[in-house]
Amino acid sequence: NGLRLAPLGVAEGIRAGTWRREFAAQGITLHQADCLIAAAALGVDAALATANVDDFPMPELTVDHWPIGA
């Protein structure tokens, strides 16, 4: 019950592409998969739990650091 489905639709695709373009303009390369994951989480107003917090620099996204092996 702690998990929920986060759909990927047109809005999430546009958001992901916008992030990639905006960060690339700042010299920061983001992976498309990470941008889609972030857009899906934001689309359902969820925090993103990851050990790779640097891969998700989007200011509007809540990212929780879950270290590996902790």
C-alpha positions as CSV (number, residue, x, y, z in Angstrom):
1,N,0.0,0.0,0.0
2,G,3.0,2.3,0.2
3,L,3.6,2.4,-3.5
4,R,1.5,4.1,-6.2
5,L,1.5,4.0,-9.9
6,A,3.0,7.1,-11.5
7,P,1.8,7.3,-15.1
8,L,3.9,8.8,-17.9
9,G,1.8,10.9,-20.3
10,V,2.3,13.8,-22.6
11,A,2.7,16.3,-19.7
12,E,5.4,14.2,-18.1
13,G,7.3,13.8,-21.4
14,I,7.2,17.6,-22.0
15,R,8.4,18.3,-18.5
16,A,11.2,15.8,-18.8
17,G,12.3,17.2,-22.2
18,T,12.1,20.8,-20.8
19,W,14.4,19.8,-17.9
20,R,16.9,18.2,-20.2
21,R,17.0,21.2,-22.4
22,E,17.2,23.8,-19.5
23,F,19.9,21.9,-17.6
24,A,21.9,21.3,-20.8
25,A,21.9,25.1,-21.4
26,Q,23.6,25.3,-18.0
27,G,26.2,22.7,-19.0
28,I,24.5,19.9,-16.9
29,T,23.8,16.7,-18.7
30,L,20.8,14.7,-17.4
31,H,19.7,11.3,-18.6
32,Q,16.3,11.1,-20.3
33,A,15.3,8.2,-18.0
34,D,16.1,10.2,-14.9
35,C,14.1,13.1,-16.2
36,L,11.1,10.8,-16.9
37,I,11.3,9.3,-13.4
38,A,11.4,12.7,-11.9
39,A,8.5,14.0,-14.0
40,A,6.4,10.9,-13.1
41,A,7.1,11.5,-9.4
42,L,6.2,15.2,-9.6
43,G,3.1,14.3,-11.6
44,V,1.6,12.4,-8.6
45,D,3.1,14.8,-6.1
46,A,5.4,12.2,-4.7
47,A,8.9,12.4,-3.2
48,L,11.6,10.5,-5.1
49,A,13.8,8.1,-3.0
50,T,17.2,7.5,-4.5
51,A,20.9,7.0,-3.6
52,N,21.7,9.2,-6.6
53,V,20.5,12.6,-5.5
54,D,22.8,14.4,-7.9
55,D,20.9,12.9,-10.8
56,F,17.8,14.8,-9.8
57,P,18.7,18.6,-9.4
58,M,15.1,19.7,-10.3
59,P,14.2,22.3,-7.6
60,E,10.5,21.6,-7.7
61,L,11.1,17.9,-6.9
62,T,11.4,16.5,-3.4
63,V,14.3,14.1,-3.3
64,D,14.9,11.8,-0.3
65,H,18.4,10.4,0.0
66,W,18.3,6.6,0.6
67,P,22.0,5.6,0.8
68,I,23.0,2.2,-0.6
69,G,23.8,-0.4,2.1
70,A,22.5,1.7,5.0
